[in-house]
Amino acid sequence: MKLKSDAFNALRIAEFRNFTFARLFITLGMLMQSVIVGWQVYELTRDPFSLGLIGLAEAIPAILTALIAGHIVDTNDRKKILMYSFILMFICTSALLLISTDTVFLFAHHKVIAIYSVIFISGIARGFSIPSAFALLSQIVPRELYPNAVTWNTSTWQIGAVAGPAVGGLIYGYFGVTYSYLTVAVMALVAIISVTTISKKPIPELTDEISLGDRLSAGIRFVFQNKIILSAMTLDMFAVLFGGAVAMLPVFAGEILLVGAQGLGLLRAAPSVGAVLMALFLTHKPPTKNAGRNLLICVTGFGLCIIAFAVSTSFILSLVLLALSGMFDSVSVIIRQTIIQLKTPDNMKGRVSAVNSIFIGSSNEIGAFESGLAAKLMGVVPSVIFGGLMTLVVVFIVTLSSRSLRKLRL
């Protein structure tokens, strides 16, 4: 049957709507939690480096579990793995709520260590949730709708990323840490219930690798043999690693822009406001015609926005620059995800997505550590400027070295 071609095709599939609903609420909850944890740790320590350690605590387990998670996703029920990942996230949120009560931990340094420990466990959950969600998506929608589904999936994530930080900052600022974590727990429960409405999907046939080691490394070999996927991942990885200013936003909110926890929520939400607007526009005008060129241009724009944000002392200007950075980032995310969905066999999607999560997903947390370390050594503003400049250098190198990416048309 020929599908009617419009921007809403994927959303006409009931299970995709349920999947999208689950993604929306888990994103809302986890990004609320990110703001809450960041502000809580900063209030306890007043040390920018401690913010970087939050990212490192989540990235290490996500990286360590990525390959085995990808293998498990490709050889088991992807829906169950996603649901169990969300359940573990709910348990972690409940633990953070318990840790935050003064009746359990009386001293600040105990709380910080306990928070890092819980974030470490949540990193394991994320290591399984990313490849399982990516692989499950391809079993919910037909191949011809992958670009449309990826765009809506990205839009949903960005909508959650808009509301999550803003709501997290506002609830924390007005009602305190207890109600903040309770709200996150409710969001996780809604996501878990939504996943249960998706029917069980068949387990893909195994690839030709015989040993467990071969199966674990198959995703890495596939990525490094596909130059377009490798170039796109590399570009985004280094842009996120060096160019992100998110980890330092509590410092900008508290000491430079002087807007407090409520302002921090708005700063965290601003990139996603821009990303949502761009993603919704791209459902009607996909960026795939000159995908490689568009990817390079947008990562360049992202780096320039980060540099301008670093030197801004105006709250409104800072919000605008972060929103623009989100617009540029949205294009690159949609292009990269579409490339991977279209060029990866179904029985390898979990493993390739796991490699992608190492390249990109964990780069957010490692980038947060890099930002904290650079801020400790150079100062907050110079460190963010440095990160933006490094992003531009990476774009220049990839542009010169990857002709296939420059010419890519999807």
N, C-alpha and C positions, 0 to 999 in steps of 0.2 A: 504494500500500500504506500502510495506516495504521500509524504507528509506535507501539510500546508507550511509554507515557508514564512515564518515571522519570528518576532523576538520572544514569544511565549511558548514555543513548542515544548521545551523540556518541562515547563511548569504544568503542562496538561497531564503529565504522568503522575498519578497519585502517590506512588512510592517515592518519586523524586521530591515531591512536595514534603512528605514526611521526613525524608533524609535532610532536606534543606532546613526544615523546622528544627530538627535535632541539632544540626550544625549551628544554627542561629543561637540557640539557647546555651549550648556549651561554650560558644565563643563569647556570648554576653557574660557568662559566669566567670570564665577563666581570665578574661581581660579586666573585668571588675576586680578579680582577685589579684591580678598583677599590679594594679594601681594601689590597692589596699596594702599588699605586702611591701611594695616599694616605699610608700609613705610611712608605714609602720616601722620598717627597718631604719629609714632615715631619721625618724623621730627618736628612735632608741640610740642611734650611733652618731648622728650628725657627721657621717663620713661618706664622701662620694664613692670611695673604693668598696664600701659595704654593699652599695647598689650593684656594682659590677659582679660581686660574688653571688648575688641572687641568680644572675644569668648563668654563671658558671655552674652553680649547683644544679640547675635544670638541664644544662647542655650535656654535661658529662654522662649521666645515665641514658639520655636520649641517643647519644652517639654510640655508647657501648651496646645498647640493645637494638640498634637500627637494623643491622644485617640479619640477626636471628629473628627479629620481628617481621621483616620482609619475607623471610622464608616461611615462617608460620602462617602469615597472611595468605601466601600463595598455595598453601597445602591444607588449609582448614576453612571453616565457616567464617567468612569475613564479617558477617553481621554480628556474630557472637563476640568476636574479638573486639569490635568497635564498642559493643555494649559493655563488656568487661572493663575496657579502658575508661569509659565514662563512669562506671561504678567506682573504680579506683580513684578517679578525680574527686568524686563526691566524698569518699572516705578521707582524702587529703584535706579537703576544705573543712570537714568536721574536725579534723585534728588541729588545724590552724585556729579554729574557733576555740577549742579547748585550751590550746597554748596561750591564747590571748587573754584568758581570764587570770587575774592576779592571784586567785586562790590556788592555782596550780604551779605557776612559776613566779617567784617573788622578785627575781633580779633580772635586770635588762639583758645581761649577757647570756643568761639561760634561755631567754625567749629567742634571741637572735639565733643561737645555735640550733634550737629546736625548729625554728622556722626554716632554716637552711636544710635541715634533715627532711622535713616534709616536702619541701620543694624538690629535693633529690628524688624522692619517691614519685612525685607527680611527673618528673621527667621520664621515668620508666613508662608511665601511662601514656604520655605523649608519644614516646617512641613507638608504641603499638597503634595509637589512634590515627596517626597521620597516614601510614601505608594502608591500613584497613579501610579508612574512609575513601582514600583515593581509588583503591581497587574496587570497593563496593559500588562506587559511582558508575563505573564502566559496566556493571552488571544490572544496573537499574535503567539506564537509558540506552537506546540503540546508537551505534557508532556514528551515524550521520548527525546525531544531535550532540556529540561530544563538545564542539566549540560553544554551542549555546548553553549546555549544561555547565561547562567550566565557567563561563561568564556569570551565570546566575549564582553558581556556588561561590565564586569570588565576591560577587556583590553581597551575598548573604553574610559572608565572613566580615566584609567591611562594614556592613550595617551593624553587626554585633560589635565591631571594633569602634564604631562611633559611639553607640549607646553605652557599651560596657565601661570604658574609662570615665565617661562623663557621670554616669549613674554611680559608679564606684566612688569617685571623688566626692560627689555630693552627699551620698549616704554616709561616707566616712566623716566628712566635715560636719554634718548636722546631727547624725545619730550615733556615731561612734563605731568602733571596730566590731562589736558583737552583732549588731544588726546588719553590718556589711557582710560578714561571713555567712550569716543566716540567709541572706538574699542570694548569695552565690550558691549555697547548697540547694535552694529551691530551683534555681536555674539548671543545675546539674540533674536533678530529679526529673524535670520536664524533658530534658534531652534523652535520658535513659528510657522514659516511657515512649517517646517518639520513635526510638530505634526499634523497640519491641514490635511496632506495627509493620515493619518491613519483613516481607516473607524471606524464608531461607533460600539462599542461592546455591547453585551447584558449585562444587569445588573444581577449579580448572584442572585439566590434565597436566601431569608433571612434565617439566622440560627434560632434556636428554641427559642432564648431569647425573652421574651415578653416586658419587660420594657426597656426604653432607657438606664438606668443605667446598666442593665445586658448586653446589646449590647456593650456598651462602655468598660465594663470590661472583655468581653469575650476573647479578645486577651491576656490580662494579665493572665487570668486563664489558657488558652491554653498553654502559654509558661511555666508557673510554673508547669503544669502537665506533660510536656514533658521534661524529665531530660536531654536528649541529646541537645535539642535546648537551654535549660536554661544554661547548662554548657558551650556551645560554645559561647553564648552571653556574659556570665559573664566573661569568659576568655578574649575575645576581648575588652570588656568594660573597664576592669581595666588596660589592657595593653595600650590601647589608652589614658586612663585617666592619667596614671602616666608616660608612656614611650615616649609620643610625645615630640619632641623638636622643632616642627614647629613654635610655637608662639614666641620662643626666637631667631629665625633665624635672624631677623633684628639686634639684639644685636650682635650676632656672626659675621654677615656680616660687621657691622659698627665699632665694637670696638675690636674684637678678631682676625678675619681673615683679616680685613681691605680691603674689596672688593667692598663696596658700593652697590647701588641699582642693578647694573647689576649682581654683584656676588650673591646678594640675590635671584634674579630670578633663577640663576643656582642652588643654594642650595635648593630652594623650588622644583625645577624640578627633582633633583637627585633621591629622593626616587621613583618617578614615572617612571623614566628611568629604574631603576631596576625592578619595578613592571610590566612594559610593557614587558620587555624581558622575565620575568618569566611567565607572563600570556600567552604570545604567545607560549612559550614552553609547557605550560600546556594544550593548545588546542590539542596537539598531545599526551601528556602524562598526563592525568588527575590524580590529587593527591587523588583519591577517594578510592583506594584499601585499604590503611591503613589510612583512613582519620583522625581518632582521634589522632593517634601517630604523623602523619605529622603536625597536628595543634599544638600540644604541643611543638614539636621540633622547629617549625618556630617562635612561639611567644618567645621562649627562645632565638633564634638567634636574633630576633628583639631587645630584651632588651640588649643583649651584644653589639650590634652595637651602640645603643644609648649611652651606657656608654663610649665606645671608642671614639665616636664623641665628647662627652663633653670635653675630655682631649686633643683632637687634636688641634694643632696650624697650621697645614698645610692645605691650601685650597684644594689641590688635594686629600689628604687623607680624608678630611671631605666629599668631594663629593663621594668618593668611599664607605665610611661607610654608608652614607645616601642611596646610591644606593642599597647596600646590605640589609639595613633595609627594603627598598621597596620590594625587592625580597621575603624576609621572610613574609612581611605583605600581599603580593599578594596571597600567598598560603592560608593563614588563611581566607582572605576575600572570596575567591572562595569556599572553603570548607563550610564556614558558610552560605553563600548565597544559595548554593546547598542544604544543609540540610533543610533550611527553605522552599525553593520552593518545595522540594519533600514531606515534611512531613506536609504541611499546606493545608487544604481544600481551594478551590478557593473562596468560599464565606466568608472566614476569612483572606484572604491574606492582605487586606488593614490594618486590625486591628493588625495582627501579625507583619507586616512590620512596623507599627507605634510604637509598643513596641520595635522592633529591633532598630528603629531610636532613641528611648529614651536611650536604652542600649549603642548603638554604635555611631550613628551619633552625638548626642548631647555630647557624651563623648569627641569628638574632641574639642568642644568649652569650655566645663567645664574643660577639660584638659588644654586648653590654659589659662583659669583663674587660675587653680592650678599652672601652670608653672609660671605665672606672680607673683602670691602671694609668691610662694616658692623662686623665684628669688629675690623678695623684701626682704625676711627674711634671705635667706642663701647666696645670690649671684647667678649669672647666672650659672656658671659651676657646683658648688656643687648641685644646684637644679636639673640640668639635670642628673647628676650622681645618685642622690637620686631617680629620676623617673625610671631610668633604673633598679636599684636594686629592687625597688618595683614591677616592672614587673616580675622579676625573682621569687620573693616571691609568687606572684599570681599564676604563672605557677606551682610552687611546691605544693601549696595548692590544686589547681584544679586537679593536677595529682594524689594526694593522695585520694581526696574525690570523684572523678567521675570515677569509673571503666567502666561505660557504654561508656564514651567518649574515654577512653584509648583504648577500644576494637572496636571502631566504624569502620565499613567498609561499604562504599556506593556502 
